[in-house]
Amino acid sequence: MSSNEQIKCPNCGTNIDVTNILSHQLEAELQAKFHAQLQSERLKMNELMENLRDEKMAFEENKKHEKELFQEQLEKSLKEERRTIEEKLKVKLAEEQRSQFEALQQELNEKSTQVSELNKTKAEVERLKREKDEAQSIAQLAAETKMNEILQLEKEKIKKLVEDSNELRIKELQKMLEDQKTLTEEMKRKQEQGSMQLQGEVQELAIEEWLSAQFPLDTIEEIKKGARGGDCIQIVNTRSDQNCGKIYYESKRTKEYQAGWIPKFKADMREKGADIGILVTEAMPSDLDRMGMKDGVYVCTYEEFKGLSGVIRETVIQVHAALGSQVNRGDKMHMLYDFLTSTNFRMQVEAIVEGFTAMKDGLETEKRSMQRIWKEREKQIEKVIINTIDMHASIRGIAGNAIQSVKALELPGESDDEIIE
């Protein structure tokens, strides 16, 4: 050490290091200043921590308040949305159910009418079948009774002839037995033929009843069984005119069409003074696959007859009215016959029948389309309901009991606690 850094104590004469003394003093001052600054920083830190805690508590309170507001708004929004969806679904379901009910009610009324007509026809057919069976039973019983009586008589005669050894008489009796056998077979054949005749009579009755029901103003004259001619004559009448014309009907219900029907039918028409003839048959001519004109006579099936008869009746009325205003212009019956047997009239009737057929096909197509539309709407409604259930379940899984339960979406007896668990 240099002598400049030491001083001598005047009392004791000890050398004192000035540098150490100043260093200690400076260190003490620095420590005091550091402690003071550290204390100040600690106070600031504590104050800052207090402020931070206050802000944290305020933030937590604010967050809790905002969460409650959000939860309240969410519940309100869900209630509004659910009420809106339920109202829309109710309105939509009510409209569709009303339209479906009206369509089903209309279809039910049509089916009821058809069933009533079918039951009436079935009852008539059953009655005719029962009468036919009774007639067959009576005829068979009478034939068997007569046969038994004849056989018994013949047996007695044969026995007597055998006893008398008259061979020639035995041959005669055997011939009589053969004749009786042939007679029995002929009676059986006539019974079978009567069954086919009964089927034809059922169609004849159906035609007459349908014409009487559809055209109450007209006169439906039945051709008596056994009389020459067709089955019935329709004399067309209106409220203002009588005997506008005659429509002649003949029913055939056999498996094969016969070419001789038309000439005979036309001869009967001329004899009865009919204006036009309609042949209703199950077996159509080879050159006609549906209703059409054949040698001046309309040929159709029973189903086609229902539309054709109305068209021809209306045409007869119109032609009668037109001819009534045309005095001294030729033979009216001849003009009517020429018009009704013309190609133009046939094409008009075919166009009308084709229109009926197209309307029927369109109705069937519309029914199928409506069934498809109803099925699609049902799937859409089911999809909306499933999505609504999923949305409600998801929100309730997040929010818990804060979301109220919907009774329609729960099982019977299920509580809120069970749903949360």
Sine and cosine of phi, psi and omega as CSV:
sin_phi,cos_phi,sin_psi,cos_psi,sin_omega,cos_omega
0.00,0.00,0.52,-0.85,0.04,-1.00
-1.00,0.07,0.32,-0.95,-0.02,-1.00
-0.95,0.31,-0.34,0.94,0.01,-1.00
-0.95,0.32,-0.43,0.90,-0.06,-1.00
-1.00,0.00,-0.02,1.00,0.00,-1.00
-0.85,-0.53,0.52,-0.86,0.10,-0.99
-0.77,-0.64,0.34,-0.94,-0.04,-1.00
-0.96,-0.29,0.74,-0.67,-0.01,-1.00
-0.94,0.35,0.78,-0.62,-0.01,-1.00
-0.95,0.32,-0.30,0.95,-0.04,-1.00
-1.00,0.04,-0.76,0.65,-0.09,-1.00
-0.94,-0.34,-0.13,0.99,0.03,-1.00
0.96,0.28,0.30,0.95,-0.01,-1.00
-0.99,0.11,0.65,-0.76,0.05,-1.00
-0.97,0.23,0.77,-0.64,-0.02,-1.00
-0.90,-0.43,0.76,-0.65,0.01,-1.00
-0.99,0.15,0.94,-0.34,-0.05,-1.00
-0.92,0.38,-0.57,0.82,-0.04,-1.00
-0.89,0.45,-0.68,0.73,0.00,-1.00
-0.91,0.42,-0.64,0.77,-0.02,-1.00
-0.90,0.44,-0.72,0.69,0.00,-1.00
-0.91,0.41,-0.59,0.80,0.01,-1.00
-0.90,0.44,-0.70,0.72,0.01,-1.00
-0.90,0.43,-0.66,0.75,0.01,-1.00
-0.89,0.46,-0.71,0.70,0.01,-1.00
-0.89,0.45,-0.63,0.77,0.01,-1.00
-0.91,0.42,-0.63,0.78,0.00,-1.00
-0.92,0.39,-0.66,0.75,0.02,-1.00
-0.90,0.43,-0.69,0.73,0.00,-1.00
-0.89,0.45,-0.66,0.75,0.02,-1.00
-0.90,0.44,-0.67,0.74,0.01,-1.00
-0.89,0.45,-0.69,0.73,0.01,-1.00
-0.90,0.44,-0.65,0.76,0.00,-1.00
-0.91,0.43,-0.68,0.73,0.01,-1.00
-0.89,0.45,-0.64,0.77,0.01,-1.00
-0.90,0.43,-0.71,0.71,0.01,-1.00
-0.91,0.42,-0.62,0.78,0.02,-1.00
-0.91,0.42,-0.63,0.78,0.02,-1.00
-0.91,0.42,-0.63,0.78,0.02,-1.00
-0.90,0.43,-0.68,0.74,0.00,-1.00
-0.91,0.41,-0.59,0.80,0.04,-1.00
-0.91,0.42,-0.66,0.75,0.03,-1.00
-0.88,0.47,-0.69,0.72,0.04,-1.00
-0.89,0.46,-0.66,0.75,0.00,-1.00
-0.90,0.44,-0.68,0.73,0.01,-1.00
-0.90,0.44,-0.67,0.75,0.03,-1.00
-0.89,0.46,-0.66,0.75,0.02,-1.00
-0.90,0.43,-0.64,0.76,0.04,-1.00
-0.90,0.44,-0.63,0.77,0.04,-1.00
-0.89,0.45,-0.70,0.71,0.04,-1.00
-0.88,0.47,-0.65,0.76,0.00,-1.00
-0.90,0.44,-0.64,0.76,0.05,-1.00
-0.90,0.43,-0.66,0.75,0.03,-1.00
-0.89,0.46,-0.70,0.71,0.02,-1.00
-0.90,0.44,-0.62,0.78,0.03,-1.00
-0.89,0.46,-0.68,0.73,0.01,-1.00
-0.91,0.41,-0.65,0.76,0.04,-1.00
-0.90,0.43,-0.64,0.77,0.03,-1.00
-0.89,0.45,-0.67,0.74,0.02,-1.00
-0.90,0.44,-0.66,0.75,0.03,-1.00
-0.90,0.44,-0.69,0.72,0.01,-1.00
-0.89,0.45,-0.69,0.73,0.02,-1.00
-0.88,0.47,-0.67,0.74,0.01,-1.00
-0.90,0.43,-0.67,0.74,0.02,-1.00
-0.89,0.45,-0.70,0.71,0.02,-1.00
-0.90,0.43,-0.62,0.79,0.04,-1.00
-0.89,0.46,-0.66,0.75,0.03,-1.00
-0.91,0.42,-0.66,0.75,0.05,-1.00
-0.89,0.45,-0.68,0.73,0.01,-1.00
-0.89,0.45,-0.67,0.75,0.00,-1.00
-0.90,0.44,-0.65,0.76,0.01,-1.00
-0.91,0.41,-0.70,0.72,0.03,-1.00
-0.91,0.42,-0.62,0.78,0.02,-1.00
-0.89,0.45,-0.70,0.71,0.02,-1.00
-0.89,0.45,-0.67,0.74,0.01,-1.00
-0.90,0.44,-0.68,0.73,0.01,-1.00
-0.90,0.43,-0.67,0.74,0.01,-1.00
-0.90,0.43,-0.63,0.78,0.02,-1.00
-0.90,0.43,-0.70,0.71,0.01,-1.00
-0.89,0.46,-0.71,0.71,-0.01,-1.00
-0.90,0.44,-0.68,0.73,0.01,-1.00
-0.91,0.42,-0.66,0.75,0.03,-1.00
-0.91,0.42,-0.64,0.77,0.03,-1.00
-0.90,0.44,-0.72,0.70,0.00,-1.00
-0.89,0.45,-0.67,0.74,-0.01,-1.00
-0.90,0.43,-0.65,0.76,0.02,-1.00
-0.90,0.43,-0.69,0.72,0.03,-1.00
-0.88,0.47,-0.69,0.73,0.01,-1.00
-0.89,0.45,-0.65,0.76,0.00,-1.00
-0.90,0.43,-0.71,0.71,0.00,-1.00
-0.89,0.46,-0.72,0.70,-0.03,-1.00
-0.90,0.43,-0.70,0.71,0.01,-1.00
-0.90,0.43,-0.63,0.78,0.01,-1.00
-0.90,0.43,-0.68,0.73,0.01,-1.00
-0.90,0.44,-0.73,0.68,-0.03,-1.00
-0.92,0.40,-0.64,0.77,0.02,-1.00
-0.91,0.41,-0.60,0.80,0.03,-1.00
-0.91,0.42,-0.72,0.69,0.01,-1.00
-0.90,0.43,-0.65,0.76,0.04,-1.00
-0.90,0.44,-0.66,0.75,-0.01,-1.00
-0.90,0.43,-0.68,0.74,0.03,-1.00
-0.88,0.47,-0.69,0.72,0.01,-1.00
-0.90,0.43,-0.69,0.73,0.01,-1.00
-0.91,0.40,-0.61,0.80,0.02,-1.00
-0.90,0.43,-0.67,0.74,0.03,-1.00
-0.90,0.45,-0.71,0.71,0.01,-1.00
-0.90,0.45,-0.61,0.79,0.02,-1.00
-0.90,0.43,-0.65,0.76,0.03,-1.00
-0.89,0.46,-0.69,0.72,0.02,-1.00
-0.89,0.46,-0.70,0.72,0.01,-1.00
-0.90,0.44,-0.61,0.79,0.01,-1.00
-0.90,0.44,-0.66,0.75,0.04,-1.00
-0.89,0.45,-0.71,0.71,0.01,-1.00
-0.89,0.45,-0.67,0.75,0.01,-1.00
-0.90,0.43,-0.63,0.77,0.03,-1.00
-0.88,0.47,-0.72,0.70,0.04,-1.00
-0.90,0.45,-0.66,0.75,0.00,-1.00
-0.90,0.43,-0.67,0.74,0.01,-1.00
-0.90,0.44,-0.62,0.79,0.04,-1.00
-0.89,0.45,-0.70,0.71,0.03,-1.00
-0.90,0.44,-0.69,0.73,0.01,-1.00
-0.88,0.48,-0.67,0.74,0.01,-1.00
-0.88,0.47,-0.66,0.75,0.02,-1.00
-0.91,0.40,-0.66,0.75,0.02,-1.00
-0.90,0.44,-0.67,0.74,0.01,-1.00
-0.90,0.45,-0.63,0.78,0.03,-1.00
-0.89,0.45,-0.71,0.71,0.01,-1.00
-0.91,0.42,-0.65,0.76,0.04,-1.00
-0.89,0.45,-0.66,0.75,0.00,-1.00
-0.90,0.44,-0.68,0.74,0.05,-1.00
-0.90,0.44,-0.62,0.78,0.02,-1.00
-0.90,0.43,-0.70,0.71,0.01,-1.00
-0.89,0.46,-0.66,0.75,0.02,-1.00
-0.90,0.44,-0.66,0.75,0.01,-1.00
-0.90,0.43,-0.67,0.75,0.03,-1.00
-0.89,0.45,-0.67,0.74,0.00,-1.00
-0.89,0.45,-0.68,0.73,0.00,-1.00
-0.90,0.43,-0.70,0.72,-0.01,-1.00
-0.90,0.43,-0.67,0.74,0.00,-1.00
-0.91,0.41,-0.64,0.76,0.01,-1.00
-0.90,0.43,-0.68,0.73,0.01,-1.00
-0.90,0.44,-0.67,0.74,0.00,-1.00
-0.90,0.44,-0.70,0.71,0.00,-1.00
-0.91,0.42,-0.65,0.76,0.02,-1.00
-0.89,0.46,-0.71,0.70,0.00,-1.00
-0.90,0.43,-0.66,0.75,0.02,-1.00
-0.89,0.46,-0.68,0.73,0.01,-1.00
-0.89,0.45,-0.65,0.76,0.03,-1.00
-0.90,0.44,-0.69,0.72,0.00,-1.00
-0.90,0.43,-0.69,0.73,0.00,-1.00
-0.89,0.46,-0.64,0.77,0.01,-1.00
-0.90,0.43,-0.69,0.72,0.05,-1.00
-0.89,0.46,-0.67,0.74,-0.01,-1.00
-0.92,0.39,-0.61,0.79,0.04,-1.00
-0.88,0.48,-0.70,0.71,0.01,-1.00
-0.89,0.46,-0.66,0.75,0.02,-1.00
-0.91,0.42,-0.69,0.73,0.01,-1.00
-0.88,0.47,-0.67,0.75,0.01,-1.00
-0.88,0.48,-0.66,0.75,0.02,-1.00
-0.92,0.39,-0.67,0.75,0.01,-1.00
-0.92,0.40,-0.60,0.80,0.06,-1.00
-0.89,0.45,-0.66,0.75,0.03,-1.00
-0.90,0.44,-0.59,0.81,0.01,-1.00
-1.00,0.09,-0.06,1.00,0.00,-1.00
0.84,0.54,0.64,0.76,0.01,-1.00
-0.99,-0.14,1.00,-0.08,-0.07,-1.00
-0.91,0.40,-0.61,0.79,-0.02,-1.00
-0.89,0.45,-0.64,0.77,0.01,-1.00
-0.91,0.42,-0.60,0.80,0.03,-1.00
-0.88,0.47,-0.66,0.75,0.03,-1.00
-0.89,0.46,-0.64,0.77,0.02,-1.00
-0.89,0.45,-0.68,0.73,0.01,-1.00
-0.90,0.43,-0.63,0.77,0.05,-1.00
-0.88,0.48,-0.62,0.79,0.05,-1.00
-0.90,0.43,-0.60,0.80,0.04,-1.00
-0.91,0.40,-0.62,0.78,0.05,-1.00
-0.89,0.46,-0.66,0.75,0.04,-1.00
-0.90,0.44,-0.65,0.76,0.03,-1.00
-0.89,0.45,-0.63,0.77,0.03,-1.00
-0.91,0.41,-0.61,0.79,0.05,-1.00
-0.89,0.45,-0.69,0.73,0.04,-1.00
-0.89,0.45,-0.63,0.78,0.03,-1.00
-0.90,0.44,-0.64,0.77,0.03,-1.00
-0.90,0.44,-0.70,0.71,0.03,-1.00
-0.89,0.45,-0.61,0.79,0.03,-1.00
-0.91,0.41,-0.62,0.78,0.05,-1.00
-0.91,0.42,-0.63,0.78,0.04,-1.00
-0.90,0.44,-0.68,0.74,0.02,-1.00
-0.89,0.45,-0.64,0.77,0.01,-1.00
-0.92,0.39,-0.56,0.83,0.07,-1.00
-0.90,0.44,-0.69,0.73,0.04,-1.00
-0.89,0.45,-0.65,0.76,0.04,-1.00
-0.90,0.43,-0.57,0.82,0.06,-1.00
-0.91,0.42,-0.54,0.84,0.06,-1.00
-0.89,0.45,-0.69,0.73,0.05,-1.00
-0.91,0.43,-0.61,0.79,0.03,-1.00
-0.91,0.42,-0.59,0.81,0.02,-1.00
-0.90,0.44,-0.64,0.77,0.04,-1.00
-0.88,0.48,-0.66,0.75,0.04,-1.00
-0.90,0.43,-0.61,0.79,0.01,-1.00
-0.91,0.41,-0.55,0.84,0.04,-1.00
-0.88,0.48,-0.70,0.71,0.02,-1.00
-0.92,0.39,-0.61,0.79,0.04,-1.00
-0.88,0.48,-0.71,0.70,0.02,-1.00
-0.89,0.45,-0.64,0.77,0.01,-1.00
-0.89,0.45,-0.65,0.76,0.02,-1.00
-0.90,0.44,-0.72,0.69,-0.02,-1.00
-0.90,0.43,-0.69,0.73,-0.01,-1.00
-0.91,0.41,-0.63,0.77,-0.01,-1.00
-0.92,0.40,-0.68,0.74,0.01,-1.00
-0.90,0.43,-0.67,0.75,0.00,-1.00
-0.90,0.43,-0.62,0.79,-0.02,-1.00
-0.96,0.28,-0.62,0.78,-0.07,-1.00
-0.98,0.19,-0.57,0.82,-0.09,-1.00
-0.81,-0.58,0.97,0.23,-0.07,-1.00
-0.92,0.40,-0.37,0.93,0.01,-1.00
-0.97,0.22,-0.37,0.93,-0.06,-1.00
-0.99,0.16,0.34,-0.94,0.07,-1.00
-0.97,-0.23,0.87,-0.50,0.00,-1.00
-0.97,-0.24,0.95,-0.32,-0.02,-1.00
-0.98,-0.19,0.85,-0.53,0.02,-1.00
-1.00,0.09,0.71,-0.70,0.12,-0.99
-0.99,0.14,0.88,-0.47,-0.08,-1.00
-0.87,0.49,0.53,-0.85,0.03,-1.00
-0.89,0.45,0.74,-0.68,-0.02,-1.00
1.00,-0.09,-0.31,0.95,0.04,-1.00
-0.99,0.13,0.43,-0.90,-0.02,-1.00
-0.97,0.25,0.66,-0.75,0.06,-1.00
0.78,-0.62,-0.18,-0.98,-0.05,-1.00
-0.99,0.17,-0.61,-0.79,-0.10,-1.00
-0.95,-0.30,-0.67,0.74,0.01,-1.00
-0.38,-0.93,0.34,-0.94,0.03,-1.00
-0.83,-0.56,0.75,-0.66,0.05,-1.00
-0.97,-0.24,0.93,-0.38,0.06,-1.00
-1.00,-0.05,0.92,-0.40,-0.11,-0.99
-0.98,0.21,0.83,-0.56,0.05,-1.00
-0.80,-0.60,0.48,-0.88,0.13,-0.99
-0.82,-0.57,0.03,-1.00,0.00,-1.00
-0.94,0.35,-0.40,0.92,-0.04,-1.00
-0.96,-0.27,-0.45,0.89,-0.06,-1.00
-0.80,-0.61,0.55,-0.84,0.05,-1.00
-0.91,-0.41,0.54,-0.84,0.06,-1.00
0.81,0.59,0.87,0.50,0.06,-1.00
-0.95,0.30,-0.37,0.93,-0.01,-1.00
0.20,-0.98,0.19,-0.98,-0.02,-1.00
-0.86,-0.52,0.74,-0.68,0.09,-1.00
-0.91,-0.41,0.82,-0.58,-0.10,-0.99
-0.98,-0.22,0.78,-0.62,-0.02,-1.00
-0.89,-0.45,0.65,-0.76,0.15,-0.99
-0.68,-0.73,0.71,-0.70,-0.06,-1.00
-0.96,-0.29,0.73,-0.68,0.08,-1.00
-0.77,-0.64,0.75,-0.66,-0.02,-1.00
-0.71,-0.70,0.88,0.47,0.02,-1.00
-0.89,-0.45,0.18,-0.98,-0.06,-1.00
-0.99,0.16,-0.40,0.92,-0.06,-1.00
-0.79,-0.61,0.61,-0.79,0.06,-1.00
-0.99,0.14,0.65,-0.76,0.01,-1.00
-0.90,-0.44,0.73,-0.68,-0.06,-1.00
-0.91,0.41,-0.39,0.92,-0.05,-1.00
-0.97,0.23,-0.12,0.99,-0.03,-1.00
-0.90,0.43,-0.71,0.71,-0.12,-0.99
-0.90,0.44,-0.78,0.62,0.01,-1.00
-0.85,0.52,-0.66,0.75,0.02,-1.00
-0.91,0.41,-0.65,0.76,-0.01,-1.00
-0.90,0.43,-0.66,0.75,0.00,-1.00
-0.92,0.39,-0.60,0.80,0.05,-1.00
-0.90,0.43,-0.66,0.75,0.05,-1.00
-0.90,0.43,-0.60,0.80,0.03,-1.00
-0.88,0.47,-0.70,0.72,0.02,-1.00
-0.90,0.44,-0.61,0.79,0.00,-1.00
-0.93,0.37,-0.60,0.80,-0.03,-1.00
-1.00,0.03,-0.14,0.99,0.00,-1.00
0.95,0.30,0.52,0.85,-0.01,-1.00
-0.98,0.17,0.52,-0.86,0.00,-1.00
-0.99,0.11,-0.59,0.80,-0.04,-1.00
-0.47,-0.88,0.48,-0.88,-0.04,-1.00
-0.85,-0.52,0.58,-0.82,0.04,-1.00
-0.80,-0.60,0.86,-0.51,0.03,-1.00
-0.98,-0.20,0.91,-0.42,0.00,-1.00
-0.99,-0.16,0.91,-0.42,-0.11,-0.99
-0.60,-0.80,0.51,-0.86,0.11,-0.99
-0.99,0.15,-0.56,0.83,0.00,-1.00
-1.00,-0.07,0.93,-0.37,-0.03,-1.00
-1.00,0.05,0.43,-0.91,0.09,-1.00
-0.87,0.49,0.38,-0.92,-0.05,-1.00
-0.91,0.42,-0.46,0.89,-0.02,-1.00
-1.00,-0.04,0.11,0.99,0.05,-1.00
-0.78,-0.63,0.85,-0.53,0.07,-1.00
-0.99,-0.15,-0.10,1.00,0.09,-1.00
-0.41,-0.91,-0.15,-0.99,-0.06,-1.00
-0.82,0.58,0.64,-0.76,0.02,-1.00
-0.10,-0.99,0.02,-1.00,0.00,-1.00
-1.00,-0.04,0.73,-0.68,0.01,-1.00
-0.73,-0.68,0.96,-0.27,0.05,-1.00
0.81,0.58,0.68,0.73,0.06,-1.00
0.99,0.11,0.09,1.00,0.00,-1.00
-0.80,-0.60,0.67,-0.74,0.06,-1.00
-0.99,0.17,0.75,-0.66,0.01,-1.00
-0.88,-0.47,0.78,-0.63,-0.04,-1.00
-0.43,-0.90,0.22,-0.98,0.10,-1.00
-1.00,0.07,0.09,-1.00,-0.02,-1.00
-0.90,0.43,-0.64,0.77,0.01,-1.00
-0.92,0.39,-0.64,0.77,0.02,-1.00
-0.94,0.33,-0.46,0.89,-0.01,-1.00
-0.87,0.49,-0.55,0.84,-0.05,-1.00
-0.91,0.42,-0.62,0.78,0.06,-1.00
-0.99,0.16,-0.60,0.80,-0.05,-1.00
-0.92,0.39,-0.63,0.77,-0.06,-1.00
-0.89,0.46,-0.64,0.77,0.02,-1.00
-0.92,0.40,-0.64,0.77,0.00,-1.00
-0.91,0.41,-0.72,0.69,-0.03,-1.00
-0.92,0.39,-0.62,0.79,0.02,-1.00
-0.88,0.47,-0.71,0.70,0.01,-1.00
-0.89,0.45,-0.62,0.78,0.02,-1.00
-0.91,0.41,-0.65,0.76,0.04,-1.00
-0.87,0.50,-0.66,0.75,0.01,-1.00
-0.90,0.43,-0.70,0.72,-0.01,-1.00
-0.91,0.42,-0.68,0.73,0.01,-1.00
-0.91,0.42,-0.64,0.77,0.03,-1.00
-0.88,0.47,-0.67,0.75,0.01,-1.00
-0.91,0.41,-0.65,0.76,0.01,-1.00
-0.92,0.39,-0.66,0.75,0.01,-1.00
-0.94,0.35,-0.48,0.87,0.01,-1.00
-0.91,0.42,-0.46,0.89,0.01,-1.00
-1.00,-0.05,0.00,1.00,-0.03,-1.00
-0.90,-0.44,0.99,0.15,-0.03,-1.00
-0.98,0.19,0.59,-0.81,0.06,-1.00
0.85,0.52,0.64,0.77,0.05,-1.00
-0.84,-0.54,0.58,0.82,0.08,-1.00
0.96,-0.29,0.07,-1.00,-0.03,-1.00
-0.96,0.29,0.87,-0.50,-0.05,-1.00
-0.90,0.43,-0.67,0.74,-0.02,-1.00
-0.90,0.43,-0.62,0.79,0.02,-1.00
-0.91,0.41,-0.68,0.73,0.03,-1.00
-0.90,0.44,-0.66,0.75,0.02,-1.00
-0.89,0.46,-0.70,0.72,0.00,-1.00
-0.90,0.44,-0.69,0.73,0.02,-1.00
-0.87,0.48,-0.64,0.77,-0.02,-1.00
-0.94,0.34,-0.71,0.70,-0.06,-1.00
-0.94,0.35,-0.40,0.92,0.02,-1.00
-0.99,-0.16,0.14,0.99,-0.03,-1.00
-0.99,0.14,0.34,-0.94,0.04,-1.00
-0.91,0.41,-0.58,0.82,0.00,-1.00
-0.88,0.48,-0.72,0.69,0.02,-1.00
-0.91,0.42,-0.64,0.77,0.04,-1.00
-0.87,0.50,-0.68,0.74,0.01,-1.00
-0.91,0.41,-0.60,0.80,0.04,-1.00
-0.90,0.43,-0.70,0.71,0.01,-1.00
-0.90,0.43,-0.68,0.74,0.03,-1.00
-0.88,0.47,-0.62,0.78,0.03,-1.00
-0.90,0.44,-0.65,0.76,0.02,-1.00
-0.91,0.41,-0.70,0.71,0.02,-1.00
-0.90,0.43,-0.65,0.76,0.07,-1.00
-0.88,0.47,-0.60,0.80,0.07,-1.00
-0.89,0.45,-0.67,0.74,0.07,-1.00
-0.86,0.51,-0.69,0.72,-0.01,-1.00
-0.90,0.44,-0.68,0.73,0.01,-1.00
-0.90,0.44,-0.64,0.77,0.05,-1.00
-0.89,0.45,-0.65,0.76,0.03,-1.00
-0.91,0.41,-0.69,0.72,0.04,-1.00
-0.89,0.45,-0.66,0.76,0.03,-1.00
-0.89,0.46,-0.62,0.78,0.03,-1.00
-0.90,0.44,-0.68,0.73,0.03,-1.00
-0.89,0.46,-0.68,0.73,0.02,-1.00
-0.89,0.46,-0.66,0.75,0.01,-1.00
-0.90,0.43,-0.62,0.78,0.04,-1.00
-0.89,0.45,-0.69,0.72,0.03,-1.00
-0.90,0.43,-0.63,0.78,0.01,-1.00
-0.90,0.43,-0.68,0.73,0.00,-1.00
-0.90,0.43,-0.62,0.78,0.06,-1.00
-0.89,0.45,-0.64,0.77,0.03,-1.00
-0.92,0.40,-0.67,0.75,0.01,-1.00
-0.90,0.44,-0.67,0.74,0.03,-1.00
-0.88,0.48,-0.64,0.77,0.00,-1.00
-0.92,0.40,-0.67,0.75,0.02,-1.00
-0.90,0.44,-0.68,0.74,0.03,-1.00
-0.91,0.42,-0.61,0.79,0.05,-1.00
-0.88,0.48,-0.67,0.74,0.04,-1.00
-0.90,0.43,-0.65,0.76,0.00,-1.00
-0.90,0.43,-0.69,0.72,0.04,-1.00
-0.89,0.46,-0.67,0.74,0.04,-1.00
-0.88,0.48,-0.63,0.78,0.02,-1.00
-0.91,0.41,-0.67,0.74,0.02,-1.00
-0.89,0.45,-0.68,0.73,-0.01,-1.00
-0.90,0.43,-0.68,0.74,0.01,-1.00
-0.89,0.45,-0.70,0.72,0.01,-1.00
-0.90,0.44,-0.61,0.79,0.05,-1.00
-0.90,0.43,-0.67,0.74,0.04,-1.00
-0.89,0.45,-0.70,0.72,0.01,-1.00
-0.89,0.46,-0.68,0.73,0.01,-1.00
-0.89,0.45,-0.70,0.71,0.01,-1.00
-0.90,0.45,-0.66,0.75,0.00,-1.00
-0.91,0.41,-0.64,0.76,0.00,-1.00
-0.90,0.43,-0.73,0.68,0.00,-1.00
-0.90,0.43,-0.64,0.77,-0.01,-1.00
-0.94,0.34,-0.52,0.86,0.08,-1.00
-0.91,0.41,-0.48,0.88,0.02,-1.00
-1.00,0.09,-0.74,0.67,-0.12,-0.99
-1.00,0.03,-0.30,0.95,0.04,-1.00
0.96,0.28,-0.65,-0.76,-0.07,-1.00
-0.95,0.33,-0.13,0.99,0.04,-1.00
-0.91,0.42,-0.44,0.90,0.05,-1.00
-1.00,-0.04,0.85,-0.53,-0.01,-1.00
-0.94,0.34,0.50,-0.86,-0.02,-1.00
-0.98,0.18,0.45,-0.89,0.08,-1.00
-0.96,-0.28,0.86,-0.50,-0.11,-0.99
-0.86,0.50,-0.58,0.82,-0.04,-1.00
-0.94,0.35,-0.31,0.95,-0.05,-1.00
-0.98,-0.18,0.15,0.99,-0.05,-1.00
-0.89,-0.46,0.36,-0.93,0.12,-0.99
-0.97,0.24,0.47,-0.88,0.03,-1.00
-0.86,0.51,0.79,-0.62,0.03,-1.00
0.99,0.11,0.07,1.00,-0.04,-1.00
-1.00,0.10,0.75,-0.66,-0.03,-1.00
-0.99,-0.13,0.19,-0.98,0.00,-1.00
-0.91,0.41,-0.64,0.77,-0.02,-1.00
-0.89,0.46,-0.64,0.77,-0.01,-1.00
-0.91,0.42,-0.59,0.81,0.00,-1.00
-0.93,0.37,-0.67,0.74,-0.01,-1.00
-0.91,0.42,-0.70,0.72,0.03,-1.00
-0.87,0.49,0.00,0.00,0.00,0.00
